[in-house]
């Protein structure tokens, strides 16, 4: 999840999902689960796939951590 700029709230959370080789992510199912558990007022602003931001996979550091700053730059 990364925070992206918003004119009203200054920043809003956006989830970025990654498809696995054996299974594609069902974004509508994720959205339904989050809305059901958190309520519509706490659900994420958006849920997108790494394909939507034209990336093959999450960018990683040499230790294997996801580089959220690079995800944010590609999203905005």
C-alpha positions in Angstrom: 0.0 0.0 0.0 1.2 3.5 -0.8 -0.1 7.0 -0.1 -0.8 9.1 -3.1 -1.6 12.9 -3.2 -5.2 14.0 -2.9 -6.6 17.5 -3.3 -9.0 17.2 -0.3 -7.4 14.8 2.1 -3.7 15.6 1.1 -3.0 11.8 0.9 -5.1 8.7 0.4 -4.0 5.0 0.6 -4.0 2.9 -2.5 -3.2 -0.8 -2.6 -1.2 -2.3 -5.4 -1.7 -6.0 -5.9 0.6 -8.4 -7.8 -0.6 -11.3 -9.9 1.1 -14.6 -9.2 2.0 -17.0 -12.0 -0.6 -19.5 -11.0 -3.4 -17.1 -9.9 -4.7 -13.7 -11.0 -5.7 -11.2 -8.4 -9.5 -10.5 -8.2 -9.5 -6.8 -7.3 -13.3 -6.7 -6.9 -13.2 -9.5 -4.3 -10.4 -7.6 -2.4 -12.5 -4.5 -2.4 -15.6 -6.3 -1.2 -13.7 -8.0 1.6 -12.2 -4.7 2.8 -15.4 -2.8 2.6 -17.2 -5.6 4.5 -14.6 -5.7 7.3 -13.7 -2.0 7.5 -16.8 -0.3 6.2 -17.0 1.9 3.2 -15.6 5.0 5.0 -12.3 3.2 5.8 -11.9 1.3 2.6 -9.0 2.1 0.4 -9.3 4.8 -2.2 -8.3 2.4 -5.0 -6.9 -1.1 -5.6 -4.8 -1.5 -8.7 -2.6 -4.2 -10.2 1.2 -3.7 -10.9 0.1 -4.3 -14.6 -1.9 -1.1 -14.4 1.2 0.9 -13.6 3.1 -0.9 -16.4 5.4 -2.9 -14.1 6.1 -6.6 -14.1 6.7 -7.0 -10.4 7.2 -5.0 -7.2 10.6 -3.2 -7.2 12.7 -4.7 -4.5 15.9 -3.7 -2.6 18.8 -6.0 -2.4 17.4 -7.4 0.8 14.1 -8.1 -0.8 12.0 -5.3 0.6 9.4 -3.6 -1.6 10.5 -0.1 -2.7 7.3 1.9 -2.0 8.9 5.2 -3.2 9.3 3.7 -6.7 5.7 2.3 -6.7 4.5 5.8 -5.7 6.5 7.5 -8.5 5.1 5.1 -11.1 1.5 5.6 -9.8 1.4 9.3 -9.8 
